Amino acid sequence: MDKRRPEPSLDDLLDDPILHAVLARDGLTVEEVRRFLNEMKQRLRPVRKAA
């Protein structure tokens, strides 16, 4: 975690073994969560209109 930011980064959270245990309990993996987040980032990215 960066001392300039009081909150952990997404990478810090996804590297946390406790989160891994919670995800495993729910039948998920960190890679599945990363893929989902990347897909949502792509979908939510504004579409540029042709000039």
C-alpha positions in Angstrom: 0.0 0.0 0.0 1.2 3.5 -0.9 1.6 5.8 2.1 0.2 8.7 0.1 -3.1 6.8 -0.4 -4.9 5.7 2.8 -6.7 2.9 0.9 -5.1 -0.2 -0.6 -4.9 -0.6 -4.4 -7.0 -3.1 -6.2 -3.9 -5.2 -6.7 -3.2 -5.1 -3.0 -6.7 -6.3 -2.3 -6.6 -9.1 -4.9 -3.2 -10.3 -3.5 -4.7 -10.6 0.0 -4.9 -14.3 1.2 -8.1 -13.6 3.2 -9.8 -12.4 0.0 -8.5 -15.5 -1.7 -10.2 -17.6 1.0 -13.5 -15.7 0.6 -13.4 -16.0 -3.1 -12.7 -19.7 -2.9 -15.6 -20.2 -0.5 -17.8 -18.5 -3.1 -16.4 -20.6 -5.9 -14.5 -17.8 -7.5 -10.8 -17.2 -8.3 -8.8 -14.0 -8.4 -8.3 -14.4 -12.1 -12.1 -14.6 -12.7 -12.5 -11.3 -10.7 -9.7 -9.7 -12.7 -11.3 -10.7 -16.0 -14.7 -9.4 -14.8 -13.2 -6.1 -13.7 -11.4 -5.7 -17.0 -14.5 -6.5 -19.0 -16.5 -3.9 -17.0 -13.8 -1.3 -17.5 -14.0 -1.9 -21.3 -17.8 -1.7 -21.3 -17.9 1.5 -19.2 -15.2 3.3 -21.2 -16.7 6.2 -23.1 -17.1 5.6 -26.8 -15.4 8.3 -28.9 -17.5 9.6 -31.7 -15.9 10.0 -35.2 -15.3 13.6 -36.0 
